[in-house]
């Protein structure tokens, strides 16, 4: 048997300055570890979504991928306890003088254990039935001691009217859901932002799955109600849509449109002005994830910057027939449009953006050999795994 080929990675001391250091042999990415005085060499490409393992961190004897926190033993490459069937290729290491060498070929194979797809990753198919409307309250409050909310009051009027039209309804109160803010995986790499959201895949206690299930799989009409807070929508609204970026991200990196034939409408109320700017952001975001809008897609109310007598503002909304009629008319327009879209549903088509077709993940995007990533999942091949806390 021929002797293995050894490749020079550089001075040994360079790899002793950190528990993990990224390296490469040709176009193959490596993660060189130095833990408890011993070197290890692993593939630098994570099993999950191709994350850069060498840019991660070491906890105990496990390397943690910086994208989604998958863990691998720093020398054996095997997954953390319970996930040993997930393993990264490993390479032999030797020291010659003051230089560190690595074997040109891996001495163990990449292994991927079975992972059931996340329930949200199922095929998107609308079950036949009546028009379905989800109302989303973004008002933040003490849910144990609730207060009167003008946006919630009009949302209630709209939901009751929808029921009277024979529409199926669901109500989601974000204040009652425990869900984490976006962790910014997209800012590391577009491909680090997956569907469903990476946090949803990793944390079974995170309840953003309730929103994803409703807006992607269930609803025909999405009605979002928000107060105006310092000229902006509710902080809970922004927390929600930051997490919903994973829906839009599928369009831009995988040419996969998750939302079709859906209509969005809005209720915006507050004691301050800036209605049109709040509405503009909401229209822009929901348009970007694929929603349609009826003519006059929102109703709104405010009394201006100097009208800070909130008790009076609440009384105005409580007794405003015009606002209640507006909420009902808003639902009428949305339901009519949703029905029209469903009646004229077309087969899925290739989405064009700015004259170029939205592209699939390609191996060049993450700098990996075809052989290195063969058999790994693409960004929309969703795996479910809960890492150690």
C-alpha positions in Angstrom: 0.0 0.0 0.0 1.4 3.4 -0.9 2.3 5.9 1.7 -0.2 8.7 2.3 0.5 12.1 0.7 1.1 14.8 3.2 0.4 18.5 2.7 2.0 21.3 4.5 -0.4 23.5 6.4 2.1 25.9 7.8 3.9 26.7 11.1 2.7 24.6 14.0 2.6 27.6 16.3 0.0 29.2 14.1 -2.5 26.4 14.9 -1.8 26.6 18.7 -3.1 30.1 19.1 -6.8 29.1 19.0 -8.7 25.9 19.7 -10.0 26.0 16.1 -8.5 27.4 13.0 -9.8 27.3 9.4 -7.5 25.9 6.8 -7.7 24.5 3.3 -6.0 22.0 1.0 -6.8 23.2 -2.5 -10.5 23.9 -2.5 -11.3 21.5 0.4 -12.1 23.4 3.6 -10.7 22.1 6.9 -11.1 22.8 10.5 -7.9 22.3 12.5 -8.4 21.9 16.2 -6.0 22.1 19.1 -7.6 20.9 22.3 -5.9 19.6 25.5 -2.6 19.7 23.7 -3.7 17.5 20.8 -4.3 18.4 17.2 -7.3 17.3 15.1 -8.3 17.8 11.5 -11.9 17.8 10.4 -13.8 18.7 7.2 -14.6 22.4 7.4 -18.1 21.9 5.9 -21.0 21.1 8.2 -23.4 18.2 7.5 -26.4 20.4 8.0 -26.3 23.3 5.5 -22.6 23.5 4.5 -21.7 25.9 7.3 -18.0 26.9 7.8 -17.1 24.6 10.8 -13.6 26.1 10.9 -15.0 29.5 11.8 -16.9 28.1 14.7 -16.0 27.7 18.4 -15.0 24.8 20.7 -17.0 23.8 23.7 -15.3 21.2 25.8 -14.2 18.6 23.1 -16.8 19.6 20.6 -16.6 21.9 17.6 -19.7 24.0 17.2 -20.7 25.1 13.7 -21.3 28.9 13.7 -24.4 28.7 11.5 -26.8 26.4 13.4 -24.8 25.0 16.3 -24.3 21.4 15.1 -21.5 19.8 17.2 -18.7 17.4 16.2 -16.0 15.9 18.3 -12.8 17.8 17.8 -10.7 14.7 16.8 -13.1 11.9 15.8 -15.5 14.1 13.9 -18.5 12.3 15.3 -21.6 14.2 16.3 -22.4 15.0 20.0 -24.0 12.2 22.2 -27.2 11.1 20.6 -26.0 12.2 17.1 -22.9 10.0 16.6 -24.3 8.9 13.3 -23.6 12.4 12.0 -19.8 12.6 11.4 -17.5 14.8 9.5 -14.5 13.4 7.5 -11.3 13.5 9.5 -7.7 13.8 8.3 -4.4 12.5 9.8 -2.1 15.1 11.3 1.7 15.0 11.8 4.3 17.4 12.9 7.6 17.6 11.1 10.0 20.1 12.7 8.1 23.3 13.2 5.6 22.5 10.4 2.1 20.9 10.6 1.1 18.5 7.9 -2.3 16.9 7.0 -3.1 13.9 4.9 -4.2 14.8 1.4 -7.2 12.3 1.7 -9.6 11.9 4.6 -9.1 8.8 6.8 -12.8 8.6 7.7 -16.0 9.2 5.7 -18.7 11.7 6.1 -21.8 10.1 7.7 -25.3 11.5 8.0 -27.8 10.0 10.3 -31.5 9.9 9.5 -33.3 13.2 10.2 -37.1 13.4 9.8 -38.1 16.6 8.0 -39.5 19.4 10.1 -43.3 19.3 10.0 -43.3 22.8 8.4 -41.2 21.6 5.5 -44.0 19.5 4.1 -45.4 20.2 0.6 -47.5 23.3 0.6 -51.0 22.3 -0.6 -54.2 24.1 0.2 -56.8 21.8 1.6 -60.2 22.5 -0.1 -62.6 24.5 1.9 -63.9 28.0 2.7 -61.7 31.1 2.7 -59.4 31.2 5.7 -58.3 34.3 7.6 -55.7 34.6 10.3 -55.7 37.7 12.4 -52.4 38.6 14.0 -52.3 40.9 17.0 -48.9 42.6 17.4 -49.9 44.6 20.5 -47.6 44.0 23.4 -49.1 43.9 26.8 -49.2 42.0 30.1 -51.4 39.1 29.1 -52.2 38.3 32.7 -53.6 41.8 33.1 -54.8 42.8 29.7 -55.6 46.4 28.8 -57.8 47.9 26.1 -56.1 48.0 22.7 -57.5 50.1 19.9 -55.9 47.9 17.2 -57.1 44.7 18.9 -60.6 46.1 19.2 -60.8 46.7 15.5 -59.2 43.3 14.8 -62.0 41.7 16.9 -64.6 43.6 14.8 -62.9 42.3 11.6 -62.6 38.7 12.8 -66.3 38.6 13.9 -67.4 40.0 10.5 -65.3 37.3 8.7 -67.1 34.6 10.7 -70.4 36.1 9.6 -69.2 35.8 6.0 -68.6 32.0 6.4 -64.8 32.5 6.6 -62.7 30.2 8.8 -60.7 32.2 11.3 -57.7 31.9 13.6 -56.4 34.5 16.0 -52.7 34.7 17.0 -51.7 37.1 19.8 -47.9 37.6 19.5 -47.8 38.8 23.1 -48.9 35.3 24.2 -46.3 33.5 22.2 -42.8 32.8 23.5 -40.5 33.3 20.4 -36.9 34.4 20.1 -35.7 37.3 18.1 -33.9 36.6 14.8 -30.3 35.6 15.5 -29.0 37.1 12.2 -27.9 33.9 10.6 -28.8 35.5 7.2 -26.1 38.1 7.9 -23.5 35.3 8.0 -24.6 33.8 4.7 -27.8 33.8 2.8 -27.6 30.0 2.8 -27.5 30.0 6.6 -31.1 31.2 6.6 -33.3 28.1 6.1 -37.0 27.2 5.8 -38.3 26.7 8.3 -36.3 29.3 10.3 -33.1 27.9 11.8 -34.3 28.8 15.3 -37.5 26.9 14.8 -35.5 23.8 13.7 -33.2 24.0 16.7 -35.5 25.1 19.5 -38.7 23.1 20.0 -39.9 25.6 22.7 -39.8 28.5 20.2 -43.4 29.2 19.1 -42.8 31.1 15.9 -43.9 27.8 14.3 -47.5 28.9 15.1 -47.1 31.9 12.8 -45.3 30.0 10.1 -48.0 27.3 10.0 -50.8 29.9 9.8 -49.3 32.2 7.1 -47.6 29.6 4.9 -49.8 26.5 5.1 -53.2 27.6 6.3 -54.4 31.2 5.6 -55.7 32.7 2.4 -56.0 36.2 4.1 -53.5 37.5 6.6 -54.8 40.4 8.7 -52.1 42.1 10.8 -53.1 44.7 13.5 -50.6 47.0 15.0 -50.4 50.1 17.2 -48.1 52.9 16.3 -45.2 53.2 18.7 -43.0 56.2 18.2 -43.9 56.5 14.6 -43.4 52.7 13.9 -45.2 49.5 14.1 -45.1 47.4 17.3 -41.8 46.0 18.4 -43.5 42.5 18.3 -44.4 43.1 14.7 -40.7 43.7 13.8 -39.7 40.7 15.8 -42.1 38.6 13.8 -41.2 39.8 10.4 -37.5 39.5 11.1 -38.1 35.8 11.7 -40.3 35.7 8.6 -37.3 36.7 6.5 -36.7 33.0 5.9 -39.8 32.9 3.7 -38.5 35.7 1.5 -35.0 34.2 1.5 -36.3 31.0 -0.1 -37.3 33.0 -3.1 -34.0 34.7 -3.6 -31.6 31.8 -3.0 -33.7 28.7 -4.0 -36.3 30.0 -6.4 -38.9 28.5 -4.1 -42.0 30.5 -3.6 -43.7 29.4 -0.3 -46.7 31.8 -0.5 -49.1 32.0 -3.4 -52.6 33.4 -3.8 -52.6 35.0 -0.4 -54.0 38.4 0.5 -52.7 40.7 3.2 -54.6 43.6 4.9 -53.7 45.7 7.9 -55.2 47.7 10.8 -53.0 50.5 12.2 -54.0 52.7 15.1 -52.2 54.9 17.6 -52.0 58.2 19.4 -49.4 59.5 17.0 -49.1 60.2 13.3 -46.9 58.3 10.8 -49.6 56.0 9.5 -48.4 56.0 5.9 -44.8 55.1 6.8 -46.0 52.2 9.0 -48.3 51.0 6.3 -45.6 51.4 3.7 -43.2 49.1 5.6 -45.9 46.5 6.1 -47.0 46.6 2.4 -43.4 46.4 1.3 -42.6 43.4 3.5 -45.7 41.3 2.8 -45.4 42.2 -0.9 -41.9 40.9 -0.9 -42.9 37.5 0.5 -45.5 37.1 -2.2 -48.8 38.5 -0.9 -51.4 40.4 -2.9 -53.4 43.4 -1.7 -56.9 44.6 -2.4 -57.6 48.2 -3.3 -57.2 50.2 -0.1 -55.5 47.4 1.9 -55.5 49.0 5.3 -57.6 51.1 7.7 -55.9 53.4 10.2 -56.6 55.9 12.9 -54.5 58.4 14.9 -55.1 61.8 16.5 -51.7 63.3 15.8 -48.5 64.0 17.7 -50.1 66.5 20.2 -53.0 64.3 21.0 -51.5 62.4 23.9 -54.7 62.1 25.9 -54.9 58.3 25.4 -58.1 57.9 27.3 -59.8 60.2 24.8 -58.2 58.3 21.9 -59.6 55.0 23.2 -63.0 56.6 23.5 -62.9 57.8 19.9 -62.1 54.3 18.7 -64.6 52.6 21.0 -67.5 54.7 19.6 -66.4 55.1 16.0 -68.9 53.5 13.7 -66.7 54.6 10.7 -63.7 52.6 11.9 -65.9 49.5 12.5 -67.5 49.8 9.1 -64.0 50.2 7.7 -62.8 47.0 9.4 -65.7 45.1 7.9 -65.2 46.6 4.4 -61.5 45.7 4.6 -62.3 42.1 5.3 -64.9 42.1 2.4 -62.3 43.3 -0.1 -59.7 40.8 1.1 -62.1 37.9 1.0 -63.3 38.8 -2.4 -59.8 39.0 -3.7 -58.7 35.8 -2.1 -61.6 34.0 -3.7 -60.8 35.5 -7.1 -57.2 34.3 -6.7 -58.2 30.8 -5.8 -60.7 30.6 -8.6 -58.0 31.5 -11.1 -55.1 29.6 -9.6 -52.3 28.9 -12.0 -49.6 26.3 -12.0 -46.4 27.3 -10.2 -44.0 29.2 -12.4 -40.4 30.3 -12.4 -40.0 33.5 -10.6 -37.9 36.3 -12.3 -36.4 39.1 -10.4 -34.8 42.1 -12.0 -34.3 40.3 -15.3 -32.5 37.3 -13.8 -33.9 34.0 -12.6 -33.6 33.4 -8.9 -30.8 30.9 -8.5 -30.4 27.7 -6.6 -27.6 27.2 -4.2 -24.5 26.3 -6.1 -21.4 24.8 -4.6 -19.2 27.7 -5.7 -21.2 29.9 -3.4 -19.7 28.3 -0.4 -16.4 27.3 -1.9 -16.7 23.5 -1.7 -15.6 20.8 -4.0 -18.3 18.8 -5.7 -17.0 15.7 -4.2 -16.8 17.3 -0.7 -20.5 18.3 -0.7 -21.9 15.3 -2.6 -24.9 14.0 -0.7 -25.2 17.0 1.6 -28.6 18.8 1.7 -29.3 22.0 -0.2 -30.7 24.9 1.7 -34.3 23.8 1.4 -33.5 20.2 2.3 -34.6 20.8 5.9 -33.2 18.7 8.8 -34.5 18.7 12.3 -32.0 18.5 15.2 -32.0 20.0 18.7 -28.4 20.7 19.9 -27.2 20.7 23.5 -28.0 23.8 25.5 
